[in-house]
Amino acid sequence: MNFDFRFKDENEIGLAVMCDWHIGSKQCDVAAVKSWIKTVRDNQWKVLLGGDLLEMSLKNSVGDVYDQQLSPLEQIDSVVEMLKPIKDQILH
């Protein structure tokens, strides 16, 4: 789920909220995630990261560890690589 909030005044700021991507899940639309990141980068919006960016199913998880497309380590590496273009825009 992604949102952007823009205020129309002299102190305008763009704010993108990024969450619930579930990178590693078969249902994750990686192309849409990358497109959203490009939009955020191009508009220089600030970013808030929320939960569930990764699928991260483990042996005792509700999700199915064998149904993931990426291992937990690959999920971490993938999301880190995807966020590099906007790393300076992420609020912390």
C-alpha positions in Angstrom: 0.0 0.0 0.0 1.4 3.4 -1.0 0.1 6.9 -0.4 1.4 10.4 -1.1 0.4 13.5 0.6 1.1 17.0 -0.8 0.3 20.3 0.8 -0.4 23.2 -1.5 1.2 26.2 0.0 4.6 28.0 -0.1 6.1 25.3 2.2 5.0 22.4 0.0 6.4 19.0 0.9 5.7 15.6 -0.7 5.4 12.7 1.6 5.3 9.1 0.4 4.3 6.3 2.8 5.6 2.9 1.8 4.4 -0.3 3.4 3.0 -3.8 2.8 5.0 -4.7 -0.2 5.8 -8.2 0.9 8.9 -8.5 -1.2 9.5 -12.3 -1.7 5.9 -13.2 -1.9 4.4 -14.5 -5.2 1.7 -11.8 -4.9 4.2 -8.9 -4.7 4.1 -6.7 -7.8 7.8 -5.8 -7.9 7.4 -3.7 -11.1 4.8 -1.6 -9.3 7.1 -1.2 -6.3 10.0 -0.1 -8.6 7.7 2.3 -10.5 6.5 3.9 -7.2 10.1 4.3 -6.0 11.0 6.0 -9.3 8.0 8.4 -8.9 9.1 9.2 -5.4 12.7 9.8 -6.5 11.7 12.0 -9.5 9.4 14.1 -7.3 11.9 14.3 -4.4 9.2 13.4 -1.9 10.2 12.5 1.6 9.5 8.8 2.6 8.1 7.1 5.6 8.6 3.3 5.7 6.0 1.2 7.4 5.8 -2.5 8.1 5.8 -5.6 5.9 8.2 -4.5 3.2 9.4 -8.1 3.2 7.4 -11.4 3.2 9.9 -13.0 5.6 8.0 -16.2 6.2 9.9 -18.5 8.6 9.3 -22.1 9.7 6.9 -21.1 12.5 5.2 -18.2 10.6 1.6 -18.0 9.5 2.9 -17.7 5.9 4.4 -20.6 4.0 8.2 -20.6 3.9 8.2 -22.8 0.8 5.8 -20.5 -1.1 8.3 -17.6 -1.1 10.1 -16.6 -4.3 13.1 -15.3 -2.4 14.9 -16.5 0.8 14.8 -14.1 3.8 18.4 -12.9 3.0 17.5 -12.4 -0.6 14.5 -10.4 0.4 16.6 -8.1 2.6 19.2 -7.6 -0.2 16.4 -6.9 -2.7 14.7 -4.3 -0.7 18.0 -2.6 0.2 18.9 -2.4 -3.5 15.5 -1.1 -4.5 15.6 1.7 -1.9 19.1 2.9 -2.7 17.8 5.6 -5.2 15.8 7.2 -2.5 17.9 6.5 0.6 18.5 10.2 1.3 14.8 10.9 1.2 13.8 8.3 3.9 12.9 10.0 7.2 14.3 8.4 10.3 
